[in-house]
Amino acid sequence: MSEKNNYSRRKFVKQNTIAGVGAAVAMSVTPSVFAGCAADTGIPAILGGTKIRTGEWPSWPLWDPAADEEQVIRVLRSGVWSRAEMVTRFEETWAELIGSRRCLAVVNGTNALITALAQSDIGGGDEVIVPPYTFIATVIAVLQTGAMPVFVDTDPETFQIDVNKIEEKITPRTRAILPVHILGLPADMKRIMTIARKHNLVVIEDACQAWLAEIDRRKVGTFGKAGCFSFQNSKNIPIGEGGAIVSDDDEFMDRCYSYHNYGNPYGSHVGTISSGTLIAGTKQRLTEYQAAIGLAQLQRLEEQTEKRNRNAAYLRSEIRRIPGILPYKLTPGVTRCAFHLFPFRYRKEEFSGLSREQFLKALDAEGIPAMSGYTPLNKMPYMKNVLESKNFRLMYTPEMLDYDKYMDNNQCPENDRLCEEAVWLFHPLLLAEKKDMDDIADAIWRISRNADKIKNL
Ligand SMILES: Cc1ncc(COP(=O)(O)O)c(C=O)c1O
């Protein structure tokens, strides 16, 4: 890695608050003088031993001035900054990479989801099935349309929505399923599409963390009616902010375009000549310089995705032997992941009762930054506020707005436990070399062997 890509710890943390995962990642960047393992005493660093990892982890986002800047500077100097050719080029490139007929770039992933749901005629009085193990934006998008989120429990082995529990949550009001390919691992789209067809439901995929992930060599985001992506700064395609909708449905995409541009006519979505605004749209246009940054980031995505997959597979095979460490399992047919995050479950019972927080501190002391991930989304106070809101009172029966009843109907016990056990590694770690994955495995092994001593610290 070049000097320019190295950050001080404070700078990294300041610049990389992961809005997408709701956590800040502290990457260990202490300059390396010794190869950590050479001086390895076997004593955990948190107990005064030599830390395993003294080298730096790849920083994020990456930017290569030589390769990336010419196009961005050209845009800046042109003065054409509002949506024009560069955004169209970005859309065409992303559609081709995903294998979708159309792509619309928008301001962020949240608004990609809102647009796709709204233009699928999802709104007040409808129910939308969602997983609780996701970023809040998934649920916010449903609420913004006026629809009611219905939570289906998580399969803790895959971290994805439990497809065996979807049908029991379908009611006459259910209009859509919003599966999330969370952490960049694909949800079981084949089963989800079968259920959706059987019950005549719309499927909008939240692929905001799953760029280039595949099931049977087909990219996620192309199974449902539409797929939505995020290009926020922590993401594997970092633009600062940005989002996209992909779909093969031309009429739907014309409406999405119109909606993202004040409801003006577009494609098949036309009125009489000079009829002006056709629908109550909004403004969600990406800028030209964002698209230029995005095109630069896309140059390295394929290679980075391959590397993340190779390193993740290796790391998984190394840590699965450690008692109490349960790495992710993949849903059927997955041929590639995005690995926005590398997840495993941590069972403290197998670590002499060492809490997850203590485990994370011990890992950090070894030079391995990790985080605990999401808290249960189905249990947060916002739903009380929503159910009491003016709009919801106009759209739903008092029974549907009963908070205690809503909470009861949306219990997700497996997800609750997962939220207490999950540990994530942030994707730039997977862009290091294979030998660096050994540092992670060695650190976990070391903590495992000394868990009782660390616990008594
Ligand atoms: C699963 C998921 N859905 C939706 C979003 C929203 O994307 P954005 O932050 O671009 O609005 C994110 C981003 O963090 C996400 O991780």
Ligand as a Chemical Component Dictionary entry (heavy atoms), coordinates in Angstrom:
data_LIG
# 
_chem_comp.id                   LIG 
_chem_comp.type                 NON-POLYMER 
_chem_comp.pdbx_formal_charge   0 
_chem_comp.three_letter_code    LIG 
# 
loop_
_chem_comp_atom.comp_id 
_chem_comp_atom.atom_id 
_chem_comp_atom.alt_atom_id 
_chem_comp_atom.type_symbol 
_chem_comp_atom.charge 
_chem_comp_atom.model_Cartn_x 
_chem_comp_atom.model_Cartn_y 
_chem_comp_atom.model_Cartn_z 
_chem_comp_atom.pdbx_ordinal 
LIG C1 C1 C 0 -28.665 -2.915 4.252 1  
LIG C2 C2 C 0 -28.698 -1.457 3.919 2  
LIG N1 N1 N 0 -29.804 -0.950 3.372 3  
LIG C3 C3 C 0 -29.894 0.340  3.032 4  
LIG C4 C4 C 0 -28.847 1.202  3.229 5  
LIG C5 C5 C 0 -29.004 2.655  2.882 6  
LIG O1 O1 O 0 -28.035 3.108  2.020 7  
LIG P1 P1 P 0 -27.542 4.649  2.098 8  
LIG O2 O2 O 0 -26.692 4.788  3.302 9  
LIG O3 O3 O 0 -26.790 4.820  0.822 10 
LIG O4 O4 O 0 -28.764 5.471  2.150 11 
LIG C6 C6 C 0 -27.660 0.725  3.779 12 
LIG C7 C7 C 0 -26.523 1.613  3.966 13 
LIG O5 O5 O 0 -25.898 1.758  4.929 14 
LIG C8 C8 C 0 -27.589 -0.638 4.151 15 
LIG O6 O6 O 0 -26.480 -1.137 4.715 16 
# 
loop_
_chem_comp_bond.comp_id 
_chem_comp_bond.atom_id_1 
_chem_comp_bond.atom_id_2 
_chem_comp_bond.value_order 
_chem_comp_bond.pdbx_ordinal 
LIG C1 C2 SING 1  
LIG C2 N1 SING 2  
LIG C2 C8 DOUB 3  
LIG N1 C3 DOUB 4  
LIG C3 C4 SING 5  
LIG C4 C5 SING 6  
LIG C4 C6 DOUB 7  
LIG C5 O1 SING 8  
LIG O1 P1 SING 9  
LIG P1 O2 DOUB 10 
LIG P1 O3 SING 11 
LIG P1 O4 SING 12 
LIG C6 C7 SING 13 
LIG C6 C8 SING 14 
LIG C7 O5 DOUB 15 
LIG C8 O6 SING 16 
# 
